[in-house]
Amino acid sequence: MNTKGIKVFYTTADIGISVRGKTIGELFQNAAKGLSILLVKEVKEYKSNKKKKEFKLFAQSYESLLVKFLNELLYLYETDFLYFTKAEFEKINENELKGYIYFKRLKEKAFIPNYDIKAVTYHNLKIIKKRIYYYADIIFDI
């Protein structure tokens, strides 16, 4: 599977995505979209209300912020059936990520799950910049 800026890959016992973005924010957006692709195969119907959630995360590196951000999205999906649609970042640097996450609420039994992801891992996670793009490979524990 290959969506613009997102490529799914398989490991022995896990699944991962390779993502890219022209900015760190775009990289985080594509990582969140990639997570959504892995979580849900098909959506038949959403509930009518869209959700917006403010967030503020702190860490010691972009990699740690990315893991925290994706784990937050995973938690909201698992607890409230909130399906990520986009994020707006007000502040993003190596130590802080602040902004808004937008979701659509999935109707129970009106979507087909894809993979049962338990957590986002730090395994081989490194954000690198080559020319005009930032790149990262993210592995998920399934």
C-alpha positions in Angstrom: 0.0 0.0 0.0 1.4 3.4 -0.9 -0.4 6.7 -0.3 1.3 10.0 -1.0 4.0 10.4 1.7 3.1 7.0 3.3 4.2 3.5 2.6 3.3 0.4 4.7 5.9 -2.3 5.3 5.9 -5.6 7.2 8.4 -7.0 9.7 8.5 -10.5 11.3 5.9 -9.8 14.0 5.0 -6.2 13.5 3.9 -3.7 10.9 5.4 -0.3 10.0 5.0 2.8 7.9 7.6 4.9 6.1 6.5 8.5 6.0 7.9 11.7 4.6 7.0 15.4 4.7 8.5 18.7 3.6 8.2 19.9 7.2 8.2 18.2 10.6 4.5 19.1 10.8 3.7 17.4 7.5 5.7 14.3 8.6 3.6 14.1 11.8 0.4 14.5 9.7 1.4 11.7 7.4 2.4 9.5 10.3 -1.1 10.1 11.8 -2.8 9.3 8.5 -0.6 6.2 8.2 -1.7 5.0 11.6 -5.4 5.6 10.6 -4.9 3.5 7.5 -3.5 0.7 9.6 -6.3 0.9 12.1 -9.3 1.0 9.8 -9.8 -0.9 6.6 -13.1 0.6 5.6 -15.6 3.1 7.1 -19.3 2.5 6.2 -20.7 5.4 8.3 -19.5 8.1 10.8 -21.5 9.6 13.6 -22.7 13.1 12.6 -20.6 15.0 15.1 -16.9 15.8 14.4 -14.5 16.3 17.3 -11.7 18.7 17.9 -9.2 18.2 20.8 -6.5 20.5 22.0 -3.3 18.8 22.9 0.1 19.7 24.3 3.0 17.2 24.5 6.5 17.5 25.8 9.5 15.3 25.1 13.3 15.3 24.6 13.3 14.8 20.8 11.2 14.9 17.7 11.2 11.1 17.8 9.8 11.0 21.3 7.1 13.6 20.4 6.1 11.5 17.4 5.7 8.4 19.5 3.7 10.3 22.1 1.5 11.9 19.4 0.7 8.6 17.7 0.1 6.8 21.0 -2.4 9.6 21.9 -4.2 9.1 18.6 -4.2 5.3 19.2 -5.7 5.8 22.7 -8.5 8.1 21.4 -9.3 5.6 18.7 -9.5 2.6 21.1 -11.4 4.4 23.8 -13.9 6.6 21.9 -13.8 5.4 18.2 -12.2 8.7 17.2 -10.8 8.5 13.7 -8.0 11.0 12.9 -8.7 13.4 10.0 -6.1 16.2 10.5 -4.0 18.2 12.9 -3.1 21.8 13.2 0.2 22.5 14.9 0.6 25.9 16.7 4.0 25.0 18.1 6.4 22.3 17.1 10.0 22.0 18.1 12.2 19.2 19.5 10.7 19.5 23.0 7.1 20.6 22.5 4.1 19.8 20.3 1.0 21.9 20.7 -2.1 22.2 18.6 -5.5 20.7 17.7 -6.4 17.2 16.5 -9.6 16.7 14.4 -11.6 13.5 14.4 -14.7 11.9 13.0 -16.4 9.5 15.4 -16.9 6.0 14.0 -20.2 4.3 14.4 -19.8 1.1 16.3 -20.1 -1.8 13.8 -20.2 0.6 10.9 -16.5 0.2 10.1 -14.1 -2.7 9.3 -11.0 -2.7 11.5 -7.7 -3.4 9.8 -4.8 -4.2 12.3 -5.1 -4.4 16.1 -2.2 -2.1 17.0 -1.1 -2.3 20.7 1.5 0.5 20.7 3.8 2.7 18.7 7.4 1.6 19.3 10.8 3.4 19.3 12.4 0.4 17.5 14.8 1.9 14.8 12.9 5.2 14.9 15.0 8.1 13.6 13.7 11.2 11.9 16.2 12.3 9.2 16.3 15.1 6.7 17.4 14.5 3.1 17.3 17.4 0.7 13.8 18.9 1.0 12.1 16.0 2.9 12.0 14.6 6.4 11.8 10.8 6.6 10.9 8.3 9.3 10.2 4.6 9.6 7.7 3.9 12.4 7.0 0.3 13.7 3.8 -0.6 15.5 3.4 -3.5 17.9 0.5 -5.7 16.7 
